[in-house]
């Protein structure tokens, strides 16, 4: 439609998640509806002058769906500022009420829906319920929260907390002992959680339960010291938690964040990419 109304204008398509593929992977769209929506997206990819997306995995899928690889760029989303977060600077008494210093705190914060697969944390908590010094915390709301709370009934090592205001996100991630970023199977190909840059900026260990085939996962494992496990393996998540706990040190994410996720730098890259095609 834009091309029809403004035929001389250049169209840059910013793809933050890939629909309807994400819905198809979790089984919520199929058949004729999927074919129609998918055809519309492929048309948009073919007719965009430039496509900017947020991970290598998403770029690969876009190319599979008809995007021109020479016109498709990856620029990671950024955090709130250019600065790394230090525990001392973002410490919050409010968040300290949730995260006891007497425990090794495993934290998930965000939406609780189909694509996030927070279920894997509940299953890991079941496997670790005899580990008295480890506690799981789920911050957030969503359509599956009530079901997960029911699944977790009887577990003393997991707590569910309301979604916190966004200004507390750095405090939650920096005050955790380990942050877990889970996704449902194959969703790494269609999305990258927006919390990723802020988590990395907080310099605490991160476990990505997204799938070991993820190119982004492989990159942050190699360059940022993160741990990557399969999406649906509670056993692998437990081993990763123990690995982080036994390491007894913070992960070093500093250089990866500075190189790839600074707000000012990446916004300038956006501008350069758009102007380059003008």
Secondary structure, 3 states (H helix, E strand, C coil): CHHHHCCCCCCEEEECECCCHHHHHCCCCCHHHHHHHHHHHHHHHHHCCEEEECCHHHHHHHHHCCCCHHHEEECCCCCCCCCCCCHHHHCCHHHHCCCCCCCEEEEEECCCCCCCCCHHHHHHHHHCCCCCCEEEEEECCCCCHHHHHHHCCCCCCEEEECCCCHHHHHHHHHHCCEEEEECCCCHHHCECCCCHHHHHHCCCEEEEECCCCCHHHHHHHHHHCCEEECCCCHHHHHHHHHHHHHHCCCCCCHHHHHHHCCHHHHHHHHHHHHHHCC
